[in-house]
């Protein structure tokens, strides 16, 4: 069974940077649409970055220009580089793979806290 394991979260000051990683236990990176989502307390989970099998990326306006999604197919790892972090970026960040239709898989999440 495929598993996704996120890492790289932590506490960072406003304006700082973090890089999240999502390691897959099987060869899925570069094959399916994958993305990063986040969920803040009391809010719905929202997409922050997605990448297709062809490498096309998509970001909401709230993170465009600050966040970059990338992947290493050989290492089966998805990344999220987050720069110029703001307190409103504080959330649990989740990695997701969309196998098609209603089939998808989530990681366990990693906490990102932006605070001085």
C-alpha positions as CSV (number, residue, x, y, z in Angstrom):
1,X,0.0,0.0,0.0
2,X,1.4,3.4,-1.0
3,X,2.2,5.8,1.8
4,X,3.0,9.5,1.7
5,X,5.2,10.9,4.5
6,X,5.6,14.7,4.9
7,X,8.5,16.4,6.7
8,X,10.1,19.8,7.0
9,X,7.5,21.7,9.0
10,X,8.3,23.8,12.0
11,X,8.3,27.2,13.5
12,X,9.6,30.1,11.4
13,X,9.5,33.9,11.7
14,X,7.5,36.0,9.3
15,X,9.5,36.5,6.1
16,X,11.3,33.3,6.6
17,X,11.4,30.2,4.4
18,X,10.7,26.5,4.8
19,X,10.9,23.5,2.4
20,X,8.4,20.7,2.9
21,X,9.1,17.2,1.5
22,X,6.7,14.4,0.8
23,X,8.2,11.0,0.3
24,X,6.2,8.4,-1.5
25,X,6.7,4.7,-0.8
26,X,6.1,3.7,-4.4
27,X,6.8,5.0,-7.9
28,X,4.0,7.6,-8.2
29,X,5.8,10.9,-8.4
30,X,5.7,12.2,-11.9
31,X,2.9,9.8,-12.9
32,X,-0.2,11.3,-11.2
33,X,-1.3,14.8,-10.3
34,X,0.1,15.7,-6.9
35,X,-0.5,18.6,-4.7
36,X,0.0,20.3,-1.4
37,X,-3.0,21.4,0.7
38,X,-3.2,23.2,4.1
39,X,-5.8,23.4,6.8
40,X,-5.8,26.1,9.5
41,X,-7.8,25.7,12.7
42,X,-11.5,26.3,12.0
43,X,-11.0,26.5,8.3
44,X,-11.5,24.2,5.4
45,X,-8.6,22.4,3.7
46,X,-7.4,24.4,0.7
47,X,-5.1,23.7,-2.2
48,X,-1.8,25.7,-2.2
49,X,0.1,24.1,-5.0
50,X,-0.4,21.3,-7.6
51,X,1.7,19.7,-10.3
52,X,0.5,17.5,-13.2
53,X,2.3,14.5,-14.6
54,X,3.5,16.8,-17.4
55,X,5.0,19.3,-15.0
56,X,2.4,22.1,-15.2
57,X,1.9,23.9,-11.9
58,X,-1.0,25.7,-10.3
59,X,-1.1,28.1,-7.3
60,X,-3.9,30.1,-5.7
61,X,-3.3,33.9,-5.6
62,X,-2.6,33.7,-1.9
63,X,0.7,31.9,-2.4
64,X,1.6,32.7,-6.0
65,X,5.1,34.1,-6.3
66,X,6.0,32.8,-2.8
67,X,5.5,29.1,-3.0
68,X,7.0,26.7,-5.5
69,X,6.1,23.0,-6.0
70,X,8.6,20.7,-7.4
71,X,9.5,17.0,-7.6
72,X,12.3,14.5,-7.9
73,X,10.9,11.6,-9.8
74,X,14.0,9.4,-9.2
75,X,13.7,10.0,-5.4
76,X,9.9,9.7,-5.5
77,X,9.6,13.0,-3.5
78,X,7.5,16.0,-3.8
79,X,8.6,19.4,-2.5
80,X,7.1,22.7,-1.5
81,X,9.4,25.6,-1.2
82,X,7.8,28.4,0.9
83,X,9.3,31.8,0.9
84,X,8.3,35.1,2.5
85,X,6.1,33.3,4.9
86,X,3.2,35.1,6.6
87,X,1.4,34.4,9.9
88,X,-1.7,33.5,7.8
89,X,0.3,30.6,6.2
90,X,0.2,28.9,9.6
91,X,-1.6,25.5,9.1
92,X,-1.1,21.8,8.8
93,X,0.2,21.0,5.4
94,X,-0.8,17.8,3.6
95,X,0.6,16.1,0.6
96,X,-1.9,14.5,-1.8
97,X,-1.8,12.3,-4.9
98,X,-4.8,12.0,-7.2
99,X,-5.1,8.6,-8.8
100,X,-8.1,9.7,-10.9
101,X,-11.8,9.7,-10.3
102,X,-12.5,9.8,-6.6
103,X,-9.3,7.9,-5.7
104,X,-6.7,9.9,-3.8
105,X,-4.2,9.5,-1.0
106,X,-3.2,11.8,1.8
107,X,-0.2,12.1,4.0
108,X,-0.4,12.6,7.7
109,X,0.4,16.3,7.6
110,X,3.2,18.5,8.9
111,X,2.6,21.6,11.1
112,X,3.9,25.0,9.8
113,X,3.8,27.8,12.3
114,X,4.7,31.4,11.2
115,X,5.2,33.6,14.3
116,X,7.6,36.0,15.8
